[in-house]
Amino acid sequence: MSTSSVSKGCFVFKPGAKKKKTVSLESYFTHGCEDAENSEVRFKLCQDLWDKIKTDTEILQDELNRKILDSLLDFTRKCSSTRKHSDWASQMRASEIPTAALVLGVNVPDHDMTFQSLSDLLQQSVTPHVASVQAKECGVLKHLMKKVLERLMGTVVAVDDEDEEETEQTDAYIHKSVHCSLGTLCDWYIAKTKKSSSGTPGKKRSSPVRDEQQQQQPPVVIIFKDLEAFNPRVLQDFILICSRYIERLPLMFIFGIATSPSTIQHMLPHSVSSLLCIELFQSLSCTQHLATVIDKLILTPKFPFKLNDKVMQVLISIFLYHDFSVRNFIKGLQLALLEHFHSQPLSVLCCRKQEALLHVTQLGHHNLERIRQLPSFKRYVEQQEAQEQVNLMTDDTHLKEVCQRLIKDLRKYHKNFYPILRCLHALTSSLPRYPLGKQIRELYLICLEKNVWENEDYQSAMKLLRMLAKDELIALLQKCAEILQPVKSKKMKNAFSQLEELLAKFKQLDAVAETASSVDDIITSPVKNLKKTDLFQLQKTLLELNESRRSKKLSPYEILRNEVLDFIDALVKSHLSSPEAQTLHEVCYYSLSATVRRHLNATPRTSIQAALSSPYYYLRNDSLKTEDGTVSNAAPDICIAYKLHLECGRLINLCDWLEAFSTVVSAAEGHDPESEHFGKVDEVKHARFIRAVSEIEFLGFIKSTKQKTDHVARLTWGGC
């Protein structure tokens, strides 16, 4: 479209009739999905299951943050009420700014969610004047002032370029119509509070909370999300300016700290930190947060989707060795859920029991053949009689009936697995050296990998349990009873009743002191009868004493302790078998750990090297396709230069590199190799080479060196 006009004007072009097509999430899921017949059902199941997990996650995170958020709300209310009354000056100097130092930990990706919840709660129950700022948007003082005023006043504040030359001590950054200063904020705040206190005639107040806000001056809260990232000089100047207005403006700071409270002392000198009345708040550690999330989302039969040991280990390793982010852990769980329903056609059975039983009856012949090819189902078939094997492999109707029974057994397995897992963790988590791990996730990984009773650490744990005193053992058994009591399962109810009977037997035992005194009599009585004799007679007497110790009867407590631990061992062997031993476990368990690792724990250097070495797999140009792994001479310049630099040593001669590059490019252009201009360096080739080398240097493969002026140093070794 073009316009021609003598005078200046504004021309409006209406959009055409064609509208941009939007692709739904279901279409993205269906595209490339294996077995498109039930892809719509799988997408719906995946979406519903993730919605439930997401809802439970949000509720759980709110509960975990509730304590620290409530403490911060109480702090802001206390500071606001203290300022209103006359005892303000007695509790803090007039120039001190109330400051909450919130230590959140190094799990920085999770901080945004915490600050968002804090900001919402403050606006709902304490004050409508809340502003959150980040270091990346406040590089200089005027930007910090601008962001604070814009987010508090709800207006756009622009700063003139002439103000950049003003000294750092002044706070008068002037806009054409609005002064970007705290004086302007004070005037706005006074007008705002007067307007809200007067109210509308004849209109009832909304709530007691709002009534309380109108009776007193609500504080102005400024949240610094990432204190460590702020420029110390900018922060110091801002605090000095705010201290001059504290009598007119009820300011309050909240510092988000990722490392240590000592950060405030390192960033602010005493002359500035003395202007703050700081109170420390410590949030829940990220490891405790992760333990709660695993306990509520993974170690439960509520959600049918599960992770196998390798995928679980990948997610936990990324958490422990990379970011400590529970939020990223949940995103990894979401990725595994999506990949499972997208790549596994039989995931249509990964749902609630009644739905799964219904979907079994609706399976087509192709999906029934997939069931027959599952490794776990093949093992199940091998254990059956000959005629039953034939029926399972040939009769689809009979297979559906068997699959329904196997789905029910899998649900019962999960319902009994997790209570016994918690009981075993309660018994072993306090043992010396933690043979089965201190955290329940460690024990869970052992159980996922193989049968836990086949582990040497399990045998060590059982030996240590057989050495526990009476009071310690009873306390642990009571914890197990509390775990088993609410479980609605016949086997767990029977286990709970047997455990109650064993606890009742402990109460009937005689006092430990009487047992100990009888043992002492047995041990010391032969010693008292020893007489002065020779070495042979003494050795004989000691051997008899040793035999008497071995042949002595076990005490009633020791007999009962062995009975209890045999009972626990039987429960473990009955219900804690590995999930991979269960038939049709592939329906619920996601096992492609390499896919999760590739998406979540990317290796950019490997990907870049692969792209430079094999550009065909990224560009999909047939002219770039080679069979022997070499790079085509028609490849992009950076690929040619990268391939040539692999043939060099630690130092690369730029002149030789340029000549080799020019030769390859000349061959790509179709020049005759025998002509005198073949491989000759011209201005265009020289410019292309300089650009390719600059890109390779930017990617970090080479660097300039002072050893030789016409050489560069190679920084990597090996190809893709």
Buried (B, 14 or more C-beta within 10 A) or exposed (E): EEEEEEEEEEEEEEEEEEEEEEEEEEEEBBEEBEBEEBBEBBBBBBBEBBEEBEEBBEEBBEEBBEEBBEBBBEBBBEBBEBBEEEEBEEBBEEBBBBBBBBBBBEBBBBBBBBBEBBBEBBBEBBBBBBBBBBBEEBEBBBBBBBBBBBBBBEEEBEBEEEBEEBEBEEBEBBBEEBBBBBBBBBEBBEEBBEEBEEEEEEEEEEEEEEEBBBEBBBBBBBBBBBBBBBBBEBBBBBBBBBBBBBEBBBBBBBBBBBEEBEBBEEBBEEEBBEBBBBBEBBBBEBBEBBBBBBBBBBBEBEBBBBBBBBBBBBBBEBBEEEBBBBBBBBBBBBBBBBBBBBBBBBBBBBBBBEBBBEBBEEBEEEBBEBBBEBEBBEEBBEEEEEEEBEBBEEEBEBBBEBBBEBBEEBBBBBBBBBBBBBBBBBBBBBBEEBBBBBBBBBBBBBBBBBBBBEBEBBEBBBEBBEEBEBEEBBEBBEBBBEBBEEBEBEBBEEBBEBBBEBBEBBEEBEEEEEBEEEEEEEEEEBEEEEEEEEEEEEEEBEEEBEEEEEEEEEBBBEEBBEEBBEBBBEBBBEBBBBBBEBBBBBBBBBBBBEBBBEEBBEEEEEEBBBBBBBBBEEBEEEEBEEEEEEBBBBBBBBBBBBBBBBEBEEBBBBEEBBBBBBBBBBBBEEBEEEEEEBBEBEEEBEEBBEEBBEBBBEBEBBEEBEEEEEBBBBEEEEEB
